[in-house]
Amino acid sequence: MFSRVERQATRFHEMVDRIGADPVALARLDQGRAYEQARSACLFCRKTDACLRWLDARSETDRIPEFCPNLELLMALRKLNKNG
């Protein structure tokens, strides 16, 4: 169980980086509750295979991971990151 949680956490941070979301803004949003909820959503997500394929497909950086339960949040933080 511990190794599964660690792998999910790593994927979550890779997704944040790959999408270009601001990790500091995510950590601060709603006093950290948004980060906690997003990590939990990732931990219990059933799209792990699709996530790994998307993260590994470096040549497809323009494709949006529509399967991601955190997509809306991460895209909003991407806009903040690019505008700020």
N, C-alpha and C positions, 0 to 999 in steps of 0.2 A: 504494500500500500504506500509506503513512504517513497519508494522509487517512482511510482506512478504520479504521485503528487509533485515530486521534483521535476519530472519530465513535463507535466502540464504547465508548471510554473515557467519553465524554460521556454516552452512554446508560446505562452502568453507574452513574455517579454520580447521574443522574436517577432511576434505579430505587431506589437506596439512599435517596434523599431522599423519593421518593413513597411507598415502603413505610414509611418512618419508622424505618429501622434506624439505629443509632448508628454513625456513620462512625469515630469515635475507637476504639470497642470493636472494630470490624472491623479497623482498622489495627494494633491491639495483639494481636489474637487469634493465638495460636500464633506469636508473634514476627514477625508480618507475613505469614506463609506463607498464612494463610486469605485475606487480601486478594489476594495474588498469584494464588492458585488461582481465586478468584472472578473476577478480571479476565480471566484466561486462558479460563475457561469462557464468559464473555461474548464475548470476542474470537472464539472459534471456534463460537459458537452459531449454529444454522441457523434460529432463530426471529426474526430481525431484523424482519421485516414485522409479526409479531404484537406484538413489543415496541414498535415505533414506534406502532402503532395504540393500544395500551394506554396508553402515555405521553401520547399526544395526546388521549385521551378523558378529559379532566379531570372530566367529570360522573360517571364510573364509578369513583370513588375507592374504593368499597367492594368492588369485584370484585378477587379475588386473581389475580395473573398466574401461573396454574398451569403455563404453558409455560416459565417461567424456570428455568434450571438452578441458579440460586443462591437459589431461593425459600426452601428450608428454613433455610439459613444466615441470610438477611436477616430472616426472620420470628423466628428465635431472638434476633437482635440487637435486633429491635423490642421484644420482650418485656423484654429487659434494659434498654432505653432507657426504657420506660414504668414499669418497676418501680424503677428506680434513680434 
